[in-house]
Amino acid sequence: MMDAMLPQLESLQRAMAPYPWAYTALVVAVLLLAAWLANWLTKRVLLRGLRKLIRLSPLVAHMHDGNNVQLRVIPRLANVVPAVVLYHGVSVVPDLEPSVVSVVKVLCEVFIIFTVALAVSRALDLVNEAYEKRADARNKPIKGYLQVAKIVVFVLAGLSIAATVFGVKFLHVVTGLGAATAVLMLVFQDTILSFVASVQISTDGRLRRGDWIEMPSEGVDGEVRDIALHTITVQNWDMTISAVPTKKFISESFRNWRGMSESGGRRIKRALYLDQNSVHFLADDEAERLSRFHLLAPYLQHKRQELEEWNSSSGVRREEPVNQRRMTNLGTFRAYVERYLRAHPGIHQGMTLMVRQLPPAATGLPLEIYCFTNTVQWTAYENIQSDIFDHLLSILPEFGLRVFQEPAGADMRVALGSMSRLQASAAE
């Protein structure tokens, strides 16, 4: 095509011989117009035709935004066309210094390399978007790998641009970097460590998007939103955002609540601290009164029968209560709590459930409830737990038990008031 245009250019040059600068300016303007026209034709005609072909493709027929999303790379590549036109057309511009032609060609090559690198980077973003639509994407994210690929692409592009600017072969530039490997490893130390961490996290599945994690050393307590090469983004429950370096997840400890979420039950592990002075043997009238509890009636009947059989066969003096086995209000309350939990609609009956005593301490006798709710939702879990302990605290007096509580100011005032009244009565 350029050969066919040479005669016309030569005749035009002879006609404008008295004005050489005008001819040069005209050729430059025509060249710029040709570059713009090439860019316009590529983006308007070629891309529209390509878009129609993609709409007809069965690969994207099921995607709502497939036609728009898939073409984001091509407009970037279309910018290469005017650069190619300028690269080849600058040679025919008359009266240009060879150095100017060389600079323009180098700039065109640099622009082409940089544009291709950006297009590849955008293509990798599209790969990540397409992959994240898969059902198993959250279990094995590839964003970290793609970010490493982007770094490699831009490093290669930078080396290629350097080779183009300095007029040396690309292979020579790469070979020369071998001596600077130690420096590069120092510069990219965080990237290398982050890449290793990303590979390990993706391989063993210790962390996924959507996991609830706790990392006290970083003040993190929330849901994983993004797993990238250098950082893992977590939205804390107070709605703040934390960005934790990826490498910390293989060097520091953290808690992942995914197992709890997948199990379908969340643990309740809390104790009631009882006043040990309120523990006593059940009298017959107390046992009879507690028999009206429908949860306790079968237990009390069975327990009475068991104790009577043991006391009858033990050969001890039955008239002495100290030699007999008897029910206690604490043991009866523990049986009640267990049966109450067994009948509770919010408790997971397929998981561990027990009510146990812990070693007595200065703060009282701990009676621990250990069970699991049948939901892992935070609000529902807290409501179930609160309802259970509301009920247990309220029903304690029925068993003659008291909750242990450190003396408060009001308790001291009541005690002092009682002493004052007693003293006043004695004085009278």
ABEGO torsion letter per residue (X at the ends): XAAAAAAAAAAAAAAAAABAAAAAAAAAAAAAAAAAAAAAAAAAAAAAAAAAAAAABAAAAABAAAAAAAAAAAAAAAAAAAAAAAAAAAAABBGBBAAAAAAAAAAAAAAAAAAAAAAAAAAAAAAAAAAAABAAAAABBAAAAAAAAAAAAAAAAAAAAAAAAAGBBAAAAAAAAAAAAAAAAAAAAAAAAAAAAAAAAAAAGABBBGBBBBBAAAGBBEBBABBBAABBBBBBAAGBBBBBBAAAAAABBBBBAAAAAAAGBBBBBBBBBBBAAABBBBBAAAAAAAAABAAAAAAAAAAAAAAAAAAAAAGBBAABAAABBBBBAAAAAAAAAAAAAAABAABBAABBBBBBBBBBBAAEBBBBBBBBBABABAAAAAAAAAAAAAAAAAAAAAAGBBBBBBBBAAAAAAAAAAAAAAAAAAAX
